[in-house]
Amino acid sequence: MISISESDKFDEDSAILDFLNKYAITIGLVNLTGEESDDFVENVLPLRDLFHFAHFSKFYQMYVPASILVGVACGLFMVLLQVLIDSATLAFSILPIFLAPLIGGTFSGVLIYFGRNEIQGSGISKAIELTHKPGSLRKGTTITKLIATSVSIGSGNPVGREGPAVLIGAGVGNAIGRRLGYREDAHLRVFLMMGSAAATAGIYMAPLGGALFATEAPYRRDARLGYFVPTVIAALSSFVVFIGLYPFLTGNGAGPLFTFSAAFSFSLMTVPLLVLFGVIAGAISILFAVSLMATRNFFTLKLPDWVDPILGSLLACGVIFITSLFVNPSLTIAGMGYEVINALASHPEPAHVIVILLFGKLFASSFVVAGRVSGGVLASSLFVGAMLGSLFGEIFFPANVPAFMVLGMGAVLAATTNTPVATTIMMLEMSLSFDLVIPLVICICVSYLVSGGTSLYEGQKISRDDEEPGFYANVLPTSESSYEKEGDETTANSDEINPL
């Protein structure tokens, strides 16, 4: 029989007590002060510090209900915008396609002449400006932008919806934030971001891409992800409202933007050609930006503001007319061009037709956007990229033309807007071609690098380096907890770290 001495039992009990004591300290049940704390040096962090209920409860209370409200409101505005565009498109369909855009441009010019300068251009530059320096939009901006954009797109001007949608969403978010009692710029920036994300997600039916777009668009090589969750909630809310209400009101479907299927068998042998394609896409993006900015500089220096949209749409009408002499009239560069992209993916055209459509759209869009006709550049970037992808695919991958149209859209859009991450997700959401993710990332990264920060969006900052820690609202409570790893010179303190 083995006997246990009293000393051994005492040592065993002491070890158990010592273990329990350390466990209690570790989980935060016991706090040591004074000399006792010096005796407890372990490479551990109290388990209670893993939880941040104070932060998240305040975070949820402040932004989750507000993000749903912003998302629903923006979803309703995007339904209204799309209905107005559909109505305007039907109304202008009785006119020749090479004349109708002039009416849309003249309408924008008249609004500018009477002092409604907020309708100029895409609107996304104004939204970016508001993100950096929040302020109040002029009363009625949302309504005038809705009407001006629906007329310009409906009349066939080669512009898109994303710019006006982002400005409208930013205006809605800003208004809701102020109505809820927020006046500090740091909080209003969050509402502006939520509104921009919700509007983009609704009108393009791309909730995750829309949320990322709102975080990336204000910067050329950076993003603001600290409030990504409420931004996504706002985007999802808008998306749900749009896909539920728009088909109910119009009888039209709310499916993906691109209806064709795109497949591509990726292998290491295709990487050099994908890189080459990315380089070409980056070069085309630079040409697009230079063409647009050079035309805008000419208009700004030589003409009154109200004349710009009239002359810009007139020049676009000339380009539309010239291209119609060489290609099938159904393959027009007027309007947003999504129907043409879907048609060419199913029925490819000869290379010379694709080249005419590519450069026709590039220059027509440059004239109109430089002329400050109300509308965005996202649709034009997608069209130019699709034509470039179709041309490249017909030469090198004849069996995968639709796939390269998707790759081209992503590569050009990322380079012209400096939103590589958002563009990747948006293209996957809008095309449902998820097996293209690797070649899409390659093309987008190369194109983005080649473009060198060239952008169609004015007001983008290089990065967040000049932003103070409180630039965006910080709802984290001040914490005194810190820890020091034994044997390590690095000390971490929550008060010294910007968590956002």
N, C-alpha and C positions, 0 to 999 in steps of 0.2 A: 504494500500500500504506500502511495506517494503522499507525503504530508507537506502542507504549506505552512511555512513559518509565518509568524506575526509580521515580521519585517517585509516579507515578500507580499503579503496581503495589503500591507500599508502602501507599498510602492505601486501595486496594481490599482488601488483605489485612487491614489494621487494622480496616476496617469489618466484614469477615466475622468476625474474631475477637471484636470487640466484640458483634456480634449473638449469636454462640454463647455468649459469656459471660453475656449478659443472659438468654438462653433457659435456660441451666443454672440460673441463679438463680431464674428464674420457676417452673420445674418442681420446684425444691427440691433439685437435685443439688448445689448449692453454697450454703453458708451464709456470709454476710459478717458480719464483726464489726468493732467499732471504727470507725475513720475510713472504712474502705471502705464500710460500710453507709450512711454519710451521703452518699456519692457516688452511691448508687443510689436515686433517688427517682422512682418511676413509679406511675401510677394502675393498678396491677395487684395481684392477689392470687396468691401462689404456687399452682400448680395442685394440689399435693399437699393443700392445705387444702380442696379440694373433697370429699375423701374422709374419712370418719369411721369407718374400719373398727374402731378400738378401741371406739368407742361401740356400734356395731351388733353386733359380735360378743358383747359383754357383754350387750347388750339381748336378743339372740336366746337366749343361754344362760339368762338369768334368767327370761324371760317367755313365750317361744314354746312350749316344752314344757309349762310350767305352764298356759298358756292352753288348750292342747289337753286336758290332764288335767281342768281345771275344766269345760270345755265338755262333755266326755263324761260326767262325773259329774252335771252339772246336767241333761243330756239324759235320763239314766236316771231321775233324780228327777221330771222333768216327765212322762215316760211313766207312772211310777207314780201321779203326781197325777191324770192324765187317766183312767187305768184306774179309780182309786178313785172319781172323780166319776161315771164311766159306771155303775159298780156301784151307787153310792148312788142315782143317778137312777132306775135300774131298780127298786131296792128300795122307794123311796118312791112309785113310780108307781101303786101300788094305793090310795093315800090321796087324798082330795079335794085339789085344788091349793091351796085356800084354808085348809087345815088343816096340811098337811105342813110348811110353813116354821116353824111354831111348835115342832115337834120339833127342827129344826136349831138354832133359837135357844136352846131349852132345853138342848141338848147343849153349846153354847158357854157358857151360864151355869153349868152344872155344872162344867165344866173350870175356869172362873174361880173358882168357889166353893172348889175344892180347890187353888187356888194357881197354876194354870197361866195366869197373866196374859199370857204372851207370845202367846197365840192371839187376843188382842183385835184387832178391826178388820182393816184391810187388811194391815197388816204393813209396808207400804212406808214409813211414817213411821219405824218402827224401823230399817229398812234405811238410810234417809237419815241418821238419827242416828248409825248405826254408821259411815257414810262420813265424817262430820265428826269423830266421836270413836270410833275403832275400839276394840272390846272383845270379850270372849267372850260368845257367846249362852249362855243357860242350857242345861244338858245336856238333850237330848230335845226341844228346841224344833222342830227340823225335822220330827220324827215327829208331834208333837202338832199342828203347823200343817197338815201333810198331812191328817191324819184329820179335824180340825175343819173345814177348808175343804171337803173332799169331802162331809161330812155337810151343811154349810150350803148349798152349791150344789146338791147332789143332792136335798135336800128342797124346793128351789124358792125359797129366799131370793133376792131380786133383787140379787145381788152378782156380782163377777167374779173372775177368776183371777190378775190381774196382781200385785196386792198380795202375796198369799201366795207367789206364784211368786218375786217379787223377794226377799222375806225368806228363803225357802228357798235361793235361789241365793246370796244374800249369806252365809248361814250355811255353805253348802258351800265357797264360795271362801275364807272366813275360816278354816275348819278346815283346808283344804288348804294354805293359806299358812303356817299355824302348824306343820303337820306337816312342811313343807319347811324349817323352821328360821327363818322370818321372824318377828321380834318387833316391829320398828319400825312405828309407825303409818303412816309414809309408804309402806312396802311393802304393808302389809295393806290400805290403801285401794285399791291396784291390784287385789288379789285380790277384794275386795268388789265392785268395779266389774265385773270379769270375770264373777263369779258372777251378779250381777244381770242383766247383759246376756245371758248364756247362758240363764238361766231364761226371761226374757221372749221371747227369740228362739225357744226351743224350743216353749213353750206356745202362742205365737201364730204360729208358722211365719213369722217376719219377722226374718231375721238382721240385716240392716242397720239396720232400725228399732229392733230390740232393743238393738243396740250404742249407737245414738244416744240411746235412752231412758235407758240407764244413765248416760250422760255429762251429760244435761240435767236429769234428775229432781231431783238434789240442790239445784238453784238455780232461782230465779224468772226471772232474765233473764241467764243465763250458762250455760256448759258447760265441761267438762273434757275436752279432746281430746288431751292429751299422750300418752295410752296407748290411742289409738283402735285401733291395729293389733292388739295382743294382745286387746283387747276384741272386735274383729270376729272374730278367730280363734276365741275362746271361743264366740261366738254361732254361728258357722258349724258348729263341732263339735257343739254342742248340737242345732242344727237338723237336721244329718245323722243324728244318733242318733235323734231323735224321728220324723222322717219314714220312717226305715228300720225302727225297732223297733215303733212303735205299730201301724201297719197289720199287721205280721206277727203280733203278739200278739192283736189284736182282730178283724181282718178288715175294719175300718173304713178309709175312705180318709183321706189326710192332705193334701187339696187346700187351696186358699185358703179363708179363713174365709167369704167372701161369694161366692156362686156365680152371682150375676146379672151381666149385662153392663151397663156404664154408658157412655154416649157423650154428648158435648156439643160443639156447634159454637161455639167461643169467637170472639167479635168485640168490637170496642170498644163496640158498642151494648149489650152485656150487662154491662159493667163496673159501671155505677151500681147495677144490681140485685144483682150479686155483693157489692158493698160494703154495700148495705142488708142483705143476708142475713147478712153477717159481723157487722154491728151487732146484729141480732136474736139471733144465736147467742151473742154476748158477753153480752147482757143475760140470756138464759136460763141461761148458765153462772154468772152472779152469783147469780141466784135459786136455783140448785142448791146453790151453796156456802153461801149464807146460810141456806137451809132446813136443810142438814145440820149446820152449826155451831151454829145456834140450838137444834136438837133435842139435840145432844150436850151443850151447856151445861146444858140443863134436866136431862138424865139425870145428869150429873156432880154437879150441886148437890143434887138431890132424892132420888137413889136409890143403893143400894149397887151396886158394880160388877157383881156377878153377876146382878142383876135387869135390868140394861140390855138385854142381848141377848134376854131373854125378852119384855120389854115391847116392844122394837123389832120383833121378829118378829111379835108379836101385832098391833101396829098395821099392819104390812105385810100380814098376813092379811086385816085388815079392808078395806084398800085393794084388794087382789086380788079379794076377794069383790064389792065394789061395782062395780069395773070389769067383772067378768064378767057383771053384770046388763045391761050396755049394749052389749057387743061379743061377737063370736063367741068361744066358750070356747077355740078353738084360738089366738086372738090374745091370749095371756095375758101379763101383765107379770111373772109369776113366772120365776125362773131368770135365766140370762144373756140370753136373748132373741134369739139369733142366728137361730134358725129363723123367728121372727116377722119379722125384718128381711128375710130372703131371700124370705119369702112375700109381704110387702107390696110388694117391689120388682117382683115378677112380676104381682101382682094387687092394685092399689091399692084402698084403701077410702075411703069418704066422709070429708070433712074432720072431721066431728064425732067419728068413731071415732078418727081420728089424734090429735085434741086430747085425748080421754080417755086414750089410751095414753100420750101424752107426759107429761101431768101425773100420771097414775097411777104411772108408773115413777119419775118424779122424786121424788115424796113417799114412795113405798114404799121406794125405795133410801135416801132420807135417814133414814127411821126405822131401817132395818136397820143401815146403816153407822154412824150415830150411836149405835146400841145396841151397837156393838162386836161384832156377829156376824162370825165369821171370813170375810172375803171382800173383794175390791177394788171400786173404783169405775169402772174402765175400761169394763167391759161396760155399766154403766148409762149412762155418758157417751155411748157409741156408740149405745145405743138411743134416748136422748133426742135426740141429734143426727140420727139417721135419721128419727125421727118429724117433727122440725122441718123437715128437708129435704124429706120427702114432702109436708108441708102447703104449704110454700113452692113446691115444684115444681108441685103441682096447681093453684095459683093463677096462677103466672106462666109456667111452662114445662111444660105438661101432657104434652108428648112426651118430656121429659127427667127424669121423676120419679126413676128410679134414680140418675142422675148427681147430683142434688141431695141424695139420701140419703147418698151418699158425701161430698159437700161438707159436709153438716151434721154427719156423724160426725167429720170432721176438725176442723171449726171448734169444736165443743163440747169435744172431747177436748183440743185444744191449749189452750183457755182454762181448763179445769178442772184441768189438770195442769201448765201453764206449760212445755210441751215442744213448741214450734211446729215445729222442724226434725225431731225424731223422729217427730212425728205425721204430718207430710207424707210421710215415707218409709214409715212403717207402713201408712198408708191405701193407698198405691200398691201395697205388697206384699200386703196382705190382700185387696184388691179386684181387682188386676191391671188397673186402669183408668189406664194410664199417660198417656193423652191428656188426663186431667183435671188435669195438674200445674199449669198456669197458673191456672185458676179456683180450684183447691184452695189454692194459695199465697195468692191474694188473700183468700179467705174466712178462712183461718187467721190471716193477719197482722192483718186488721181485728178479728176476734174476740178475738185475743190482746191487742191494744191496748185494746179496749173493756173487757175484763175487769179491766184495771189490776192485774194480779198476783194476783187472787183465785185461791185454790187449794184443792183438796180434800186436798192432801197437807200435813200438818203437818211442821215441821222444815226446810222449804226455806229456804236462805239467799238473800238478794237477789242476791249475786254472789260472786266469788272475791277481791274487793278486800282482804279482811282476812286472806288466806292468805299465809303465808310462802313463800319460794321452795322450801323443802324440804317443803312440805305433802304433796306426792306425791313418791315416790321419784325421785331424780335420778341416773341412771346415766351421765351424761356425765362423761368425765374432765376434770380441770382442764387448761385449755389456756392457754398463754402467748402464742399467736399473736394478733397484732392488726394492724390496718392503718389507715392514715390516708390519706384521699384528698387529693391535692395540691390546694391551693387551697380546701379545705373545712374548716370549723371543727369539724365533727362527727367524733369519734373513736369507733370501735367496738372493744370488747374483749369477748371471749367470756366472761371471768370476771364481767362486769357484767351479763350478760343471762341471764334465766331462760328456758332453751330450752323449758320445758314449760308 
